[in-house]
Amino acid sequence: MLLLSKGDIQKVFTMKEAVEADKEAFRIFSEGKSVVPLRTNISAPKHDGAFLFMPSYVEEMECSAIKIVNVFPKNIDKGLPTTPAQVLLIDGTTGVVVSVLDGTYVTQLRTGAASGAAFDVLARKDAKKGALIGTGGQAATQLEAMMAVRDLSEVKVYDLNAERLNAFVEQMNKELAAYGTKVIAAESSDDAIEDADLVVTVTPSSRPVFDGTKVKKGVTVSCVGSYQPHMQEMDPAILTRASKIYFDSVDAVLSEAGDILIPLEDGTITKDDFTGDLGDVLLGKVTARENDEEIIVFKTVGIGTQDLVTAKKIYDKALAQGVGTNWN
């Protein structure tokens, strides 16, 4: 069994490769070629946390996986990951666990790459400015994914915690310097989204974190953070302005995402407003952006196929390059 740490993964796998892995995962999912039961979610209200178990199987890849990912937002104040996790990769021909990967980093990679895939497929080709709201454990890869698929001049970042915001901006300007994109601390969410072509929200907020009436025409918005029915980081106003609304999986979103469930329940939108899953766009079954004026929304909660495909590609590269620790 091969043990792969975050450092091991970073040696062999890039964000651009993660974006392509997610695209493949979305295609496989939309073709019905993966078995992905809705994830088991056990709440830990005492600690404002949740234990999530996400199994998946892709027969044509001869591979199965299960990710154990625990979401504890308060960990950020303890210097711990907000989403500690492991991914177990299983040989589909023998049932043997062949690898255990740092699931926190795999989650960060594939979640960032989901926004990256959506932006690559749906955003304006000439996008130059980005906005990121939230600086928690998923934020760094969301930021990198934007840069990986579009040649951005700047990304404005906003967080309620000014100290954490400034530290994040300083760190990202160093770590992502190779992209040539300037990362700037925004004074407010309004400041962040002003003139932005790409917007990512990655917070566990139960109320909207930006004003949907203030984003400009042509924007593509990816809402990532909310994963429970009471959470609503997306302003419903953006849904009424959007020409198209896409998902990683409409069924998964409708099982848990307040960003969509709440406006459905109060009549702000109906299911007729849904455009489809990103995998269907990649397969040519659903239309993508049709002009530069359209406002497009992408909502992702994550599907197990992403973890499986990403983990399998990381494992194959690590095995070929002799990276990782063997546990016999």
C-alpha positions as CSV (number, residue, x, y, z in Angstrom):
1,M,0.0,0.0,0.0
2,L,1.4,3.4,-1.0
3,L,1.0,6.3,1.4
4,L,0.9,9.7,-0.3
5,S,1.3,12.9,1.7
6,K,0.5,16.4,0.6
7,G,4.2,16.9,-0.3
8,D,4.2,13.7,-2.3
9,I,1.2,14.7,-4.3
10,Q,2.6,18.2,-5.0
11,K,5.7,16.6,-6.4
12,V,3.8,14.7,-9.1
13,F,0.5,16.5,-9.7
14,T,-0.4,20.1,-10.9
15,M,-3.6,22.1,-10.7
16,K,-3.9,22.0,-14.5
17,E,-3.8,18.2,-14.2
18,A,-6.4,18.3,-11.5
19,V,-8.7,20.4,-13.7
20,E,-8.5,17.8,-16.5
21,A,-9.1,15.0,-13.9
22,D,-12.3,16.8,-12.8
23,K,-13.4,17.2,-16.4
24,E,-13.0,13.5,-16.9
25,A,-14.8,12.7,-13.6
26,F,-17.7,15.0,-14.6
27,R,-18.0,13.2,-18.0
28,I,-17.9,9.8,-16.4
29,F,-20.5,10.8,-13.9
30,S,-22.9,12.3,-16.5
31,E,-22.5,9.2,-18.7
32,G,-23.7,7.1,-15.8
33,K,-20.4,5.2,-15.7
34,S,-19.7,5.7,-12.0
35,V,-21.5,4.4,-8.9
36,V,-21.7,7.3,-6.5
37,P,-24.2,6.9,-3.5
38,L,-25.1,10.2,-1.9
39,R,-22.6,10.8,0.8
40,T,-23.3,9.9,4.4
41,N,-23.4,13.0,6.5
42,I,-23.2,12.6,10.3
43,S,-23.6,15.9,12.2
44,A,-21.5,16.8,15.2
45,P,-23.4,19.9,16.4
46,K,-21.5,20.2,19.6
47,H,-18.4,21.2,17.6
48,D,-20.3,22.7,14.6
49,G,-18.9,19.9,12.6
50,A,-19.8,17.0,10.3
51,F,-18.4,13.6,9.4
52,L,-18.8,12.8,5.7
53,F,-18.2,9.4,4.0
54,M,-18.1,9.4,0.2
55,P,-17.8,6.1,-1.7
56,S,-17.4,5.7,-5.4
57,Y,-16.7,3.0,-8.1
58,V,-15.8,3.3,-11.8
59,E,-15.9,-0.1,-13.4
60,E,-14.1,0.9,-16.6
61,M,-11.2,2.2,-14.4
62,E,-11.2,-1.0,-12.3
63,C,-11.1,1.2,-9.3
64,S,-13.1,2.1,-6.2
65,A,-12.5,4.8,-3.5
66,I,-13.9,6.1,-0.3
67,K,-13.1,9.5,1.1
68,I,-13.5,10.2,4.8
69,V,-13.7,13.9,5.1
70,N,-14.7,15.7,8.3
71,V,-15.8,19.4,8.1
72,F,-14.9,21.4,11.2
73,P,-14.9,25.1,10.4
74,K,-13.7,26.1,13.9
75,N,-10.4,24.2,13.2
76,I,-9.1,27.3,11.5
77,D,-8.8,29.0,14.9
78,K,-6.8,26.0,16.1
79,G,-4.3,26.0,13.3
80,L,-5.8,22.8,12.0
81,P,-7.3,22.0,8.5
82,T,-11.0,22.7,8.4
83,T,-11.6,19.5,6.3
84,P,-9.2,16.8,7.6
85,A,-9.5,13.8,5.4
86,Q,-8.1,10.6,3.8
87,V,-8.8,8.9,0.5
88,L,-8.6,5.1,0.3
89,L,-8.0,4.0,-3.2
90,I,-9.1,0.4,-3.9
91,D,-8.1,-2.0,-6.7
92,G,-11.4,-2.8,-8.4
93,T,-10.2,-6.3,-9.4
94,T,-9.1,-7.5,-6.0
95,G,-10.7,-5.2,-3.4
96,V,-7.3,-4.5,-2.0
97,V,-6.6,-1.0,-0.7
98,V,-3.6,0.1,-2.8
99,S,-3.1,3.6,-1.5
100,V,-4.0,6.0,1.2
101,L,-3.8,9.6,0.1
102,D,-3.9,12.9,2.1
103,G,-7.6,13.5,1.6
104,T,-7.4,17.0,2.8
105,Y,-5.2,18.0,-0.1
106,V,-7.0,15.7,-2.6
107,T,-10.2,17.5,-1.5
108,Q,-8.6,20.9,-1.9
109,L,-7.3,20.0,-5.3
110,R,-10.4,18.5,-6.8
111,T,-12.7,21.1,-5.2
112,G,-10.5,23.9,-6.6
113,A,-10.4,22.1,-9.9
114,A,-14.2,21.9,-10.0
115,S,-14.3,25.7,-10.2
116,G,-11.4,25.6,-12.6
117,A,-13.3,23.2,-14.9
118,A,-16.4,25.3,-14.7
119,F,-14.5,28.5,-15.5
120,D,-12.6,26.8,-18.3
121,V,-15.8,25.6,-19.9
122,L,-18.2,28.5,-19.1
123,A,-16.3,31.7,-18.4
124,R,-15.5,34.4,-20.9
125,K,-12.2,33.7,-22.7
126,D,-11.0,37.2,-22.1
127,A,-11.6,37.1,-18.3
128,K,-8.9,39.3,-16.5
129,K,-10.2,39.9,-13.0
130,G,-11.2,37.5,-10.3
131,A,-12.8,37.7,-6.8
132,L,-12.5,35.2,-4.0
133,I,-14.6,35.4,-0.8
134,G,-13.3,33.3,2.0
135,T,-9.8,32.3,3.0
136,G,-10.3,29.0,4.8
137,G,-8.8,25.6,4.0
138,Q,-10.3,25.4,0.4
139,A,-9.4,28.9,-0.6
140,A,-5.8,28.5,-1.9
141,T,-6.7,25.9,-4.5
142,Q,-9.8,27.9,-5.6
143,L,-7.5,30.8,-6.2
144,E,-5.0,28.8,-8.1
145,A,-7.7,27.2,-10.2
146,M,-8.8,30.6,-11.4
147,M,-5.3,31.4,-12.4
148,A,-4.7,28.0,-14.1
149,V,-7.5,28.4,-16.6
150,R,-7.6,32.1,-17.3
151,D,-4.8,34.7,-17.7
152,L,-5.8,36.9,-14.9
153,S,-4.2,40.3,-14.1
154,E,-5.6,40.4,-10.5
155,V,-7.7,38.6,-8.0
156,K,-9.3,40.5,-5.1
157,V,-9.8,38.5,-1.9
158,Y,-12.2,39.2,1.0
159,D,-12.6,37.7,4.4
160,L,-14.4,38.9,7.6
161,N,-11.2,38.2,9.5
162,A,-8.8,41.0,8.4
163,E,-5.7,39.4,10.0
164,R,-6.3,36.1,8.3
165,L,-7.1,37.9,5.0
166,N,-3.8,39.8,5.0
167,A,-1.8,36.7,5.9
168,F,-3.5,34.7,3.1
169,V,-2.9,37.4,0.5
170,E,0.8,37.7,1.4
171,Q,1.2,33.9,1.3
172,M,-0.6,33.5,-2.0
173,N,1.4,36.2,-3.7
174,K,4.5,34.2,-2.8
175,E,3.2,30.7,-3.5
176,L,1.4,31.5,-6.8
177,A,3.9,34.1,-8.1
178,A,4.6,32.0,-11.2
179,Y,1.1,32.8,-12.6
180,G,1.9,36.5,-12.7
181,T,-1.5,37.4,-11.1
182,K,-1.6,40.1,-8.4
183,V,-3.5,39.0,-5.3
184,I,-5.1,42.0,-3.5
185,A,-6.9,42.2,-0.2
186,A,-10.3,43.7,-0.7
187,E,-11.9,46.1,1.7
188,S,-15.3,44.5,1.4
189,S,-17.2,41.9,-0.6
190,D,-18.5,44.8,-2.8
191,D,-15.0,45.9,-3.4
192,A,-14.0,42.3,-4.3
193,I,-16.7,41.6,-6.8
194,E,-16.6,45.0,-8.5
195,D,-15.6,44.5,-12.1
196,A,-14.8,40.8,-11.5
197,D,-15.1,38.3,-14.4
198,L,-14.8,35.3,-12.2
199,V,-16.2,35.0,-8.6
200,V,-15.7,32.2,-6.1
201,T,-17.4,32.0,-2.7
202,V,-15.9,29.4,-0.4
203,T,-17.5,30.0,3.1
204,P,-19.8,28.1,5.4
205,S,-22.0,31.1,5.8
206,S,-25.7,30.9,6.4
207,R,-26.4,34.2,4.8
208,P,-25.2,35.7,1.5
209,V,-21.6,36.9,1.4
210,F,-22.0,39.2,-1.7
211,D,-24.5,41.4,-3.3
212,G,-25.8,39.6,-6.4
213,T,-27.2,42.9,-7.9
214,K,-23.7,44.3,-8.1
215,V,-21.8,41.7,-10.1
216,K,-21.4,42.8,-13.7
217,K,-22.8,41.2,-16.9
218,G,-20.6,38.4,-18.3
219,V,-19.5,37.2,-14.8
220,T,-19.2,33.5,-14.0
221,V,-19.9,32.7,-10.3
222,S,-18.8,29.4,-8.6
223,C,-20.4,28.8,-5.2
224,V,-18.4,26.2,-3.3
225,G,-18.7,26.5,0.4
226,S,-22.2,25.7,1.4
227,Y,-22.9,22.0,1.9
228,Q,-25.9,21.9,4.2
229,P,-29.5,22.9,3.7
230,H,-29.3,25.9,6.1
231,M,-26.2,27.4,4.5
232,Q,-26.6,30.1,1.9
233,E,-23.5,32.0,0.9
234,M,-24.9,32.8,-2.6
235,D,-27.2,35.8,-2.9
236,P,-30.4,34.6,-4.6
237,A,-30.4,37.8,-6.6
238,I,-27.6,36.3,-8.8
239,L,-29.9,33.4,-9.6
240,T,-32.6,35.6,-11.0
241,R,-30.1,37.5,-13.1
242,A,-28.3,34.4,-14.4
243,S,-28.9,33.2,-17.9
244,K,-27.7,29.7,-17.0
245,I,-27.3,27.7,-13.8
246,Y,-25.1,24.6,-13.8
247,F,-24.2,22.0,-11.2
248,D,-21.6,19.2,-10.7
249,S,-24.6,17.0,-9.9
250,V,-28.1,18.4,-9.6
251,D,-29.2,15.4,-7.4
252,A,-26.3,16.0,-5.0
253,V,-27.0,19.8,-4.9
254,L,-30.7,19.2,-4.2
255,S,-29.9,16.8,-1.4
256,E,-27.9,19.3,0.6
257,A,-27.2,22.8,-0.7
258,G,-29.1,25.7,0.8
259,D,-27.8,27.9,-1.9
260,I,-30.3,26.3,-4.2
261,L,-32.8,24.6,-1.8
262,I,-33.7,27.9,0.0
263,P,-34.5,29.9,-3.2
264,L,-36.4,26.9,-4.6
265,E,-38.5,26.7,-1.5
266,D,-39.4,30.4,-1.4
267,G,-40.1,30.5,-5.2
268,T,-37.2,32.7,-6.2
269,I,-36.3,30.1,-8.8
270,T,-37.8,26.9,-10.1
271,K,-36.2,23.7,-11.5
272,D,-37.1,25.1,-14.9
273,D,-34.3,27.6,-14.4
274,F,-31.6,24.8,-14.2
275,T,-29.5,24.4,-17.3
276,G,-27.8,21.1,-16.4
277,D,-24.7,19.4,-15.1
278,L,-21.2,20.4,-16.2
279,G,-20.5,16.8,-17.4
280,D,-23.4,17.2,-19.9
281,V,-21.8,20.4,-21.2
282,L,-18.5,18.5,-21.6
283,L,-20.4,15.7,-23.5
284,G,-22.0,18.2,-25.8
285,K,-25.5,17.5,-24.5
286,V,-26.1,20.9,-22.9
287,T,-25.3,24.4,-24.2
288,A,-22.4,26.3,-22.6
289,R,-22.0,30.1,-22.6
290,E,-23.5,31.7,-25.7
291,N,-22.3,35.3,-25.4
292,D,-20.1,37.5,-23.3
293,E,-23.1,39.2,-21.6
294,E,-24.5,36.1,-19.9
295,I,-24.3,35.8,-16.2
296,I,-23.5,32.1,-15.4
297,V,-23.7,30.4,-12.0
298,F,-22.1,27.1,-11.1
299,K,-22.9,25.3,-7.8
300,T,-20.8,22.4,-6.6
301,V,-21.0,20.3,-3.5
302,G,-18.6,17.6,-4.7
303,I,-19.1,14.1,-6.0
304,G,-17.2,11.0,-5.2
305,T,-16.2,10.4,-8.8
306,Q,-13.9,13.5,-8.6
307,D,-12.1,11.9,-5.6
308,L,-11.7,8.6,-7.4
309,V,-10.4,9.9,-10.7
310,T,-8.1,12.5,-9.1
311,A,-6.7,9.9,-6.6
312,K,-6.2,7.3,-9.3
313,K,-4.3,9.7,-11.5
314,I,-2.1,10.9,-8.6
315,Y,-1.4,7.3,-7.6
316,D,-0.4,6.2,-11.1
317,K,2.0,9.1,-11.4
318,A,3.5,8.6,-7.9
319,L,3.9,4.9,-8.7
320,A,5.7,5.6,-12.0
321,Q,8.0,8.2,-10.4
322,G,8.7,6.2,-7.2
323,V,7.2,8.8,-4.9
324,G,5.5,8.0,-1.6
325,T,6.0,5.6,1.3
326,N,5.3,1.9,0.9
327,W,3.5,0.3,3.8
328,N,3.9,-3.5,3.6
